[in-house]
Amino acid sequence: MKPVFMTYTKKDLINLAVCMVLSVLVIPTFITTEYWYTSILIPWLCLALATIGQQVVMGYTGQLALGAAGFMAAGAFAMFNLILRVPDLGFVGSLIVSGLIAAAFGILFGLPSLKVRGIYLMVATLASQFFIIWMIDKFGWFKNYDSSGIITAQDIVILGKPFTTPLAMYFVCLAVTTVLTLLAMNMARGSTGRNWMAVRDMDIAAESMGVSLLKTKVQAFAISAFYCGVAGALFAFCYLKSLEPVAFDIKLSFKILFMCILGGLGTINGAFIGAAFILLFPVLLNAIGNNVFHGAIDATIISSIEQVIFGGLMIIFMIYEPLGMAKLWENLKQKVSLKFQSSNVKNLKSSLSKKS
Amino acid sequence: MEYERKFKIGKPILEVNNISLSFGGVKAITDTSFNVLEHEVRAIIGPNGAGKSSMLNCINGIYKPQQGTVSFRGQQIPNITPNIMAQMGLSRTFQNLALFKRMSVLDNILVGRKLHTKTNFLEVALQLPKVKKEEKLNRDRSEEIISFLEIEDIKDTPVGKLPYGLQKKVELGRALATDSTIILLDEPMAGMNVEEKRDMCRFILKVNDELGTTMVLIEHDMGVVMDISDRVVVLDYGKVIGDGTPDEVRSNQKVIDAYLGVEH
């Protein structure tokens, strides 16, 4: 299909329009309970954004990195300090600068990728996770010498207007996520993404074509950390509404890794599908526990079952569909359109036979 | 009849001087020198394990020889890396295929346009007008190469799903997309049937003829080598045992003994 607008095909534009109508018009009119915004939609957008970051480095560039939550923490605390100490920057300015600060950490911790690869790189990138959390805990300056351990996040004020209701915060997250997703898609489809994938698929050939491994890998780590940093800032300011290093522990990094793999490595829409699945699945299990078994199953057992199912799914996807749920969705669409085509052919045949 | 060449064979463009390469105690190449002239088709032949692929890897910077130098257009190049050689205008294909398997044919060939892509990731993210212009130029060139290689019908297929012969073609296409002055081909016809080989020869000669690209190729099929190359260098146990036109090499006793076999 020929691109009709920038790098987008007609199909992409329709998809984009549907998504925008759904998220801007349909959701705010039909979902009125606060719970959905504060516990599902806002964290979904934030985590999907972080997962896009993970996709850039892992799905597109093929560098096994684990430590997204560390970069999220860097972004969140940078945001807190920027609003506190440089109020002139404003919310959007602070958000961008916190992303850049996280990107600086990304460059630093992405350097080992030049020498080590695979599972060893994963261990090396774990350092970022522990170092950043340790640094925030160790130096009181980052927390503004707050002794309680949990700091309340400042209110979001954009151009003098406060954004404090769940719906307003949802729109803030939506706007940031939409812009960054479009930028990520442009990069992934353009020459930048081709360089990433060339490094992923065959680094020696990429180098022989003039793709610099150093530049490409470090660039991917920086962009990935930028996305994680912005996501972390939104996560802290819109979802948690507080800042504590514990919220960004290794478990969150693993969660983002699961979202990335289940959603589909090397896809942008997979980040949203994966994040939705991991967030909604526990809700679904709880609903089943309450409504089908009427609370006969203990909540702790349900949360254990959740872990078991996630683990099982990871193995199943790795073996049968390494490209994740995005690929399943693609296959489903293809099957449906094939069915339509074949039924059209049948109709045509029957009408022809009637004529003769 | 001698046909008229559009690009006359010129001065040496690539010189390999006294290269020695060893892996631990195993000597792969010993004190080897030869040159490649501009616009010619140069073949490197030799029995298995003669050091042909190692030679290409030394020229391209994947292996670092312990001794010897490589000169490009008369200039000695210190610290050769694949990236530097690519920037100097030298591209290559690989013996065991090194394609980007999960990417489409078109995307693979577009990666070859890397050095003709000057926009950075921010400009790409924002899709500035100059990015679109550049992308269109690169796509047009890639489409040209795709139709030249007669692989239009598979251009959107992921390369990993293609049969071997077509993958070899895609790899040649990717090397062509760089618009390099020299292309190194590591066994471009290995594992192909007669028809595919004939096609590949045609492409190699056509590129050489129309664009004047210097071709250096490793090949096992003697018939092919003698037919298409201007000059042949013969390696055996990492040493040059013959160098010259196909006819000279064919009548060289050392080469006959080592490679073509002694006639009874």
Boltz contact constraints between the chains, C-beta under 6 A:
constraints:
  - contact:
      token1: [A, 6]
      token2: [B, 127]
      max_distance: 6.0
  - contact:
      token1: [A, 183]
      token2: [B, 125]
      max_distance: 6.0
  - contact:
      token1: [A, 186]
      token2: [B, 125]
      max_distance: 6.0
  - contact:
      token1: [A, 186]
      token2: [B, 127]
      max_distance: 6.0
  - contact:
      token1: [A, 187]
      token2: [B, 121]
      max_distance: 6.0
  - contact:
      token1: [A, 187]
      token2: [B, 124]
      max_distance: 6.0
  - contact:
      token1: [A, 187]
      token2: [B, 125]
      max_distance: 6.0
  - contact:
      token1: [A, 190]
      token2: [B, 124]
      max_distance: 6.0
  - contact:
      token1: [A, 191]
      token2: [B, 117]
      max_distance: 6.0
  - contact:
      token1: [A, 191]
      token2: [B, 124]
      max_distance: 6.0
  - contact:
      token1: [A, 192]
      token2: [B, 121]
      max_distance: 6.0
  - contact:
      token1: [A, 192]
      token2: [B, 124]
      max_distance: 6.0
  - contact:
      token1: [A, 194]
      token2: [B, 107]
      max_distance: 6.0
  - contact:
      token1: [A, 194]
      token2: [B, 110]
      max_distance: 6.0
  - contact:
      token1: [A, 194]
      token2: [B, 111]
      max_distance: 6.0
  - contact:
      token1: [A, 197]
      token2: [B, 103]
      max_distance: 6.0
  - contact:
      token1: [A, 198]
      token2: [B, 100]
      max_distance: 6.0
  - contact:
      token1: [A, 198]
      token2: [B, 111]
      max_distance: 6.0
  - contact:
      token1: [A, 201]
      token2: [B, 100]
      max_distance: 6.0
  - contact:
      token1: [A, 201]
      token2: [B, 101]
      max_distance: 6.0
  - contact:
      token1: [A, 201]
      token2: [B, 102]
      max_distance: 6.0
  - contact:
      token1: [A, 202]
      token2: [B, 98]
      max_distance: 6.0
  - contact:
      token1: [A, 202]
      token2: [B, 100]
      max_distance: 6.0
  - contact:
      token1: [A, 205]
      token2: [B, 98]
      max_distance: 6.0
  - contact:
      token1: [A, 207]
      token2: [B, 82]
      max_distance: 6.0
  - contact:
      token1: [A, 207]
      token2: [B, 83]
      max_distance: 6.0
  - contact:
      token1: [A, 208]
      token2: [B, 82]
      max_distance: 6.0
  - contact:
      token1: [A, 208]
      token2: [B, 86]
      max_distance: 6.0
  - contact:
      token1: [A, 208]
      token2: [B, 92]
      max_distance: 6.0
  - contact:
      token1: [A, 209]
      token2: [B, 111]
      max_distance: 6.0
  - contact:
      token1: [A, 209]
      token2: [B, 112]
      max_distance: 6.0
  - contact:
      token1: [A, 209]
      token2: [B, 114]
      max_distance: 6.0
  - contact:
      token1: [A, 210]
      token2: [B, 83]
      max_distance: 6.0
  - contact:
      token1: [A, 210]
      token2: [B, 86]
      max_distance: 6.0
  - contact:
      token1: [A, 210]
      token2: [B, 87]
      max_distance: 6.0
  - contact:
      token1: [A, 210]
      token2: [B, 114]
      max_distance: 6.0
  - contact:
      token1: [A, 210]
      token2: [B, 115]
      max_distance: 6.0
  - contact:
      token1: [A, 211]
      token2: [B, 114]
      max_distance: 6.0
  - contact:
      token1: [A, 212]
      token2: [B, 83]
      max_distance: 6.0
